[in-house]
Amino acid sequence: MFNFTKKKEGAKPDTKGAADPKASALIDDELKNMMGGFIWDGSMQRWVRAKKREVDPAQLTVTPKSGSPYTVWPVMYTYLTQKGMKSCNIDQAYAESKKKNVVLLDVRLAKDFAKQRAEGAVNVPLFRITAGDDKWDKIKRVVMAGLFMNATERDPDFVENVRKIAPNKNTKIIVMCSIGGTLETVIKVASTGKVNKNDLDRTYGRESRSLKAVYELKRAGYKNIVHMEGGLSDWRFNGLPLEP
């Protein structure tokens, strides 16, 4: 059963409403049966666990005022941890990417991919530059421009765009982004060896675009998806080949 609520203070931004049929279509019985309780802690900008709180399953998705509906991160995290996710480090990813019929998939924005990328990677962005032209799209552009950033949104055609380069769902696809992210909830301090198991910022690991892309592809039926740990930042730091 779904368990979900929100703290009254610092709630997540208002949306168009959970009744959006496109949002409802993102959740099925498989996800309903695996979920536990969680809440959005707006004051700290993080998801944390909750106990025995009921909610409409539609609240496990978000329909933003600008952009397409999407599944919230704790749902993705739970799915990936319960279903099992293959991971590899940057050296393994580089070696595998040299093999025939292996795709090294970079899901960063196209403009970032064009500036610098891992050798041999192909680009299918999980997000795109905001495409709409209604009031909220314009507001988003103005706000993000003030931060010297591009306004972006989920690309609803992400999976379809991946199909164009990998129509066979048994193709091995190694997914990467800029930071990698992790499903690990335990933090180990390298210098001291101290282990922190109670960091609320890591209740659901560390979300990233590559992890979200892995979720989308696994849900779409791809059988051999591998997540690359560390992202392009580790790839670059360790001196692996870059383009251009």
VMD Tcl script that draws the C-alpha trace (Angstrom):
set ca {
  {0.00 0.00 0.00}
  {1.16 3.54 -0.68}
  {2.14 5.63 2.29}
  {2.92 9.24 1.59}
  {2.40 12.65 3.15}
  {3.97 16.08 3.15}
  {5.12 18.21 6.04}
  {3.10 21.37 6.37}
  {6.13 23.60 6.40}
  {8.15 24.08 3.22}
  {5.93 21.87 1.09}
  {6.91 20.94 -2.45}
  {5.83 23.52 -5.06}
  {2.19 23.48 -6.18}
  {1.44 21.51 -9.34}
  {-1.36 21.34 -11.86}
  {-2.94 18.56 -9.86}
  {-2.54 14.84 -9.29}
  {-5.56 13.97 -11.43}
  {-3.56 14.41 -14.64}
  {-4.08 11.13 -16.57}
  {-0.51 11.27 -17.92}
  {0.76 11.35 -14.34}
  {-1.55 8.53 -13.23}
  {-0.30 6.39 -16.11}
  {3.22 6.44 -14.63}
  {2.12 4.34 -11.64}
  {0.98 0.72 -11.88}
  {0.18 -2.10 -9.44}
  {3.79 -3.27 -9.36}
  {4.91 0.08 -7.96}
  {1.90 0.33 -5.65}
  {2.76 -2.96 -4.00}
  {6.41 -2.17 -3.27}
  {6.16 1.34 -1.84}
  {6.61 2.36 1.79}
  {5.98 5.70 3.47}
  {7.88 8.88 2.69}
  {7.44 12.63 3.02}
  {8.95 15.71 1.42}
  {10.83 17.79 3.97}
  {10.66 21.16 2.24}
  {12.66 22.98 4.93}
  {15.69 20.78 4.18}
  {14.80 20.06 0.54}
  {14.93 16.28 0.87}
  {12.78 13.16 1.00}
  {12.61 11.28 4.33}
  {10.80 8.16 5.48}
  {7.37 8.21 7.17}
  {5.22 5.55 8.84}
  {1.69 4.33 8.11}
  {0.35 7.32 6.25}
  {-2.15 6.89 3.46}
  {-2.37 8.81 0.21}
  {-3.80 8.74 -3.28}
  {-1.29 6.87 -5.50}
  {-1.38 9.79 -7.93}
  {0.64 11.77 -5.38}
  {3.61 9.56 -6.20}
  {3.97 11.62 -9.33}
  {4.41 15.33 -9.90}
  {2.74 17.38 -12.61}
  {4.68 20.64 -12.69}
  {3.19 23.90 -13.88}
  {5.79 23.82 -16.64}
  {6.74 20.53 -18.28}
  {5.61 16.91 -18.30}
  {4.55 14.72 -15.34}
  {7.21 12.59 -13.70}
  {7.59 9.97 -10.96}
  {9.04 11.21 -7.67}
  {12.52 10.03 -6.70}
  {11.62 7.76 -3.72}
  {9.49 5.64 -6.07}
  {12.39 5.30 -8.49}
  {14.81 4.53 -5.67}
  {12.55 1.83 -4.25}
  {12.05 0.22 -7.65}
  {15.77 0.15 -8.43}
  {16.77 -1.24 -5.03}
  {14.07 -3.92 -4.99}
  {14.52 -4.96 -8.62}
  {18.29 -4.81 -8.46}
  {20.49 -2.53 -10.52}
  {23.76 -3.36 -12.23}
  {26.57 -0.84 -11.72}
  {30.11 -0.41 -12.98}
  {32.99 1.96 -12.31}
  {34.49 4.25 -14.94}
  {37.30 1.85 -15.91}
  {34.84 -0.98 -16.44}
  {32.56 1.33 -18.44}
  {35.45 2.40 -20.68}
  {36.51 -1.20 -21.33}
  {32.94 -2.31 -22.04}
  {32.26 0.64 -24.34}
  {34.95 -0.68 -26.72}
  {32.98 -3.87 -27.29}
  {30.63 -4.37 -30.20}
  {26.93 -3.68 -29.54}
  {27.56 -1.91 -26.22}
  {26.14 1.62 -25.92}
  {27.70 4.22 -23.61}
  {24.72 6.52 -23.11}
  {25.22 10.07 -21.83}
  {21.91 11.57 -20.65}
  {23.13 15.13 -20.03}
  {21.80 18.10 -21.98}
  {22.89 18.21 -25.62}
  {24.78 21.50 -25.13}
  {26.82 20.02 -22.27}
  {27.52 16.86 -24.29}
  {28.75 18.98 -27.21}
  {31.26 20.78 -24.99}
  {32.91 17.63 -23.64}
  {32.03 13.96 -23.43}
  {33.48 10.53 -22.75}
  {35.12 8.98 -25.78}
  {32.60 6.88 -27.70}
  {29.54 8.10 -25.82}
  {26.24 8.87 -27.54}
  {23.78 11.46 -26.27}
  {20.10 11.04 -25.51}
  {19.17 13.73 -22.96}
  {16.78 12.87 -20.15}
  {15.93 16.58 -19.94}
  {15.47 19.16 -22.67}
  {15.40 22.93 -22.87}
  {11.88 24.04 -21.86}
  {9.79 23.76 -25.02}
  {6.44 25.26 -24.01}
  {5.33 28.86 -24.38}
  {2.61 29.30 -21.77}
  {2.78 31.58 -18.74}
  {4.66 29.20 -16.44}
  {7.15 28.25 -19.15}
  {7.95 31.93 -19.62}
  {8.25 32.49 -15.86}
  {10.62 29.55 -15.58}
  {12.81 30.93 -18.36}
  {13.00 34.34 -16.71}
  {13.86 32.90 -13.29}
  {16.52 30.55 -14.63}
  {18.00 33.26 -16.85}
  {18.45 35.33 -13.69}
  {20.58 32.48 -12.37}
  {22.50 32.28 -15.66}
  {21.01 28.84 -16.31}
  {18.79 27.28 -18.95}
  {15.21 26.38 -18.05}
  {14.80 22.63 -18.54}
  {12.12 19.97 -18.31}
  {11.85 16.20 -18.61}
  {11.89 15.06 -22.22}
  {8.70 12.99 -22.66}
  {10.30 11.32 -25.71}
  {13.39 10.09 -23.85}
  {12.64 6.36 -24.08}
  {11.51 6.67 -27.70}
  {14.74 8.49 -28.54}
  {16.77 5.70 -26.93}
  {14.86 3.17 -29.05}
  {16.18 4.92 -32.17}
  {19.76 4.04 -31.25}
  {19.04 0.78 -29.40}
  {15.87 -0.86 -30.76}
  {16.86 -4.24 -29.31}
  {15.93 -4.25 -25.62}
  {18.66 -6.80 -24.90}
  {21.36 -4.31 -25.92}
  {23.82 -3.56 -23.16}
  {23.47 0.14 -22.31}
  {25.82 1.83 -19.84}
  {24.16 5.00 -18.56}
  {26.14 8.02 -17.40}
  {25.59 11.67 -16.47}
  {27.78 14.34 -14.89}
  {27.85 13.08 -11.27}
  {26.68 9.46 -11.32}
  {24.63 9.47 -8.12}
  {24.21 6.42 -5.91}
  {21.63 4.16 -4.24}
  {23.94 3.78 -1.25}
  {22.52 5.21 1.98}
  {25.62 4.69 4.13}
  {28.39 7.27 4.00}
  {31.98 6.22 4.73}
  {34.55 8.95 5.36}
  {37.64 7.91 3.41}
  {40.13 9.72 5.66}
  {38.85 8.25 8.94}
  {36.95 5.13 7.92}
  {34.00 6.36 9.99}
  {30.60 5.10 8.81}
  {27.46 7.22 9.04}
  {24.25 5.21 8.69}
  {21.83 7.91 9.81}
  {22.37 10.82 7.43}
  {18.87 11.96 6.47}
  {20.26 13.49 3.29}
  {21.03 9.94 2.15}
  {17.71 8.30 3.08}
  {17.17 7.62 -0.61}
  {20.78 7.64 -1.75}
  {21.87 10.49 -3.99}
  {19.60 11.02 -6.97}
  {20.99 11.82 -10.41}
  {19.90 12.02 -14.01}
  {21.64 8.77 -14.87}
  {19.82 6.89 -12.10}
  {16.50 8.35 -13.22}
  {17.31 7.33 -16.79}
  {18.09 3.78 -15.64}
  {14.67 3.68 -13.98}
  {12.91 4.88 -17.13}
  {14.68 2.36 -19.34}
  {14.12 -0.59 -17.01}
  {10.44 0.31 -16.77}
  {10.35 0.43 -20.56}
  {11.53 -3.17 -20.70}
  {15.25 -2.86 -21.38}
  {16.97 -5.93 -19.92}
  {20.66 -5.05 -19.77}
  {20.99 -1.57 -18.28}
  {24.14 -0.72 -16.30}
  {24.65 2.44 -14.24}
  {28.07 4.08 -14.40}
  {29.23 5.29 -11.00}
  {31.00 8.62 -10.66}
  {29.78 10.19 -13.89}
  {31.80 12.29 -16.28}
  {33.45 14.11 -13.38}
  {35.20 10.89 -12.26}
  {35.92 9.93 -15.88}
  {37.67 13.27 -16.41}
  {39.48 13.24 -13.04}
  {40.96 9.82 -13.75}
  {42.28 10.80 -17.15}
  {40.11 8.61 -19.37}
  {39.78 9.71 -23.03}
  {37.50 12.64 -23.80}
  {35.99 14.18 -26.92}
  {36.21 16.54 -28.71}
}
mol new
graphics top color blue
foreach p $ca { graphics top sphere $p radius 0.5 }
foreach p [lrange $ca 0 end-1] q [lrange $ca 1 end] { graphics top cylinder $p $q radius 0.2 }
display resetview
